[in-house]
């Protein structure tokens, strides 16, 4: 099992181009995981803007064509370097074709708590009382190698879908750790921000939901220990679903959040 | 007073470049309104992808440098043309400098209701019982010309901030119409998605909050009539605030939603 650090290691080709090797462990049903791809793009952006602005604070990506495992190039364009933030464009290229197009804002995060918080951390049973997600899960019609590298424990109240009786509440909450034992950091939180399974599973819509666009914000440096993740949806219709993820650290502070628009196949 | 259509009219310079004239009416405190800028970029993207994919369904933008009123150029890059969606990059350029960098997904929307909805439309008093926002509002320390072109009526329960007693609930709800009398469409909904005043006003943080990144999804064609908009925040800290907007049409269906990360000045 590879570490997150190894799976996102880049080789500097020149100031604006980095070589990546996309690791098949960080995949879902034969497709590279979206949050992992954001982390690879984020790593390249950080290398471009360090040491002043070492942390990704916001990233928005359009998913154009699913990349394959193996070699890829990340092209970075510095759009603006300000006093407190840098803004960059980044493109993941494979076989000469853009696969993911993103723009990122980078700055310097700290671990101070919020001045105001509108949401309490999600409430779920203790970590050991939640259900460890597995690579070959009941109810899933494809393998999820990501579950070898992310240790995810799902609130059993949200797992009825795995037994053919989805709650249709539209919420899935889980504990997450990196399986390599390392603590979460601003880059790996981009993986936690894009949880598997999708909330459509809880709505009775099995199967793969490809992401069209995804935006994530990293709000502060996470405390050591697991994160709690709450995934919800607002509206499903017209073959589209939005998913909103909120990620709290072990001290109960919001450390990351994301919104994505995905394609779903609705019953006829 | 100009119409939305006039304020977003573009001149085709070539297949990938469009001339715009940014209209000072669509501004807040001397800065062009973010949602209006998205609509200008969206109009260019639509011109590039019509007739197959006439509607913006998702847009994510990074705000690099505030554009000035007056002439600007929108550069569009077709990233991918698929069967059901097109994806494009778009940059708003002024004086040779990129001011806003965006990527957009376009497709074809319809007016069918949701298959599943996780949120009820925001409940607020009848339109005539809400408070019409004005260009020079009590509690605002700058003029908001946007209120000449958007007819916005704010729930009086959320207006205590204007009298120095913010509720700190972190919600502002309003009715919105285009003042030119035209109905909302997928492009103008991008303006409704970026409401003024910011929710920070209700948290006791007066003043301008520049947007860093903003993502908006248009979910379906809106019914004629006003929209109801609910603006909330999740977390304020580290000089950053997120804002989430949800927009429902006159039939109570979610027609648009957005998430943005903005800079705030917190009390010392």
Interface residues (C-beta under 8 A of the other chain):
Chain A: X57 X58 X60 X61 X62 X64 X65 X79 X80 X84 X85 X87 X89 X98 X101 X103 X104 X105 X109 X110 X112 X113 X114 X115 X116 X117 X118 X119 X168 X170 X203 X212 X213 X215 X217 X219 X220 X232 X233 X234 X235 X236 X237 X238 X239 X240 X242 X246 X254 X257 X259 X261 X266
Chain B: X57 X58 X60 X61 X62 X64 X65 X79 X80 X84 X85 X87 X89 X98 X101 X103 X104 X105 X109 X110 X112 X113 X114 X115 X116 X117 X118 X119 X168 X170 X203 X212 X213 X215 X217 X219 X220 X232 X233 X234 X235 X236 X237 X238 X239 X240 X242 X246 X254 X257 X259 X261 X266
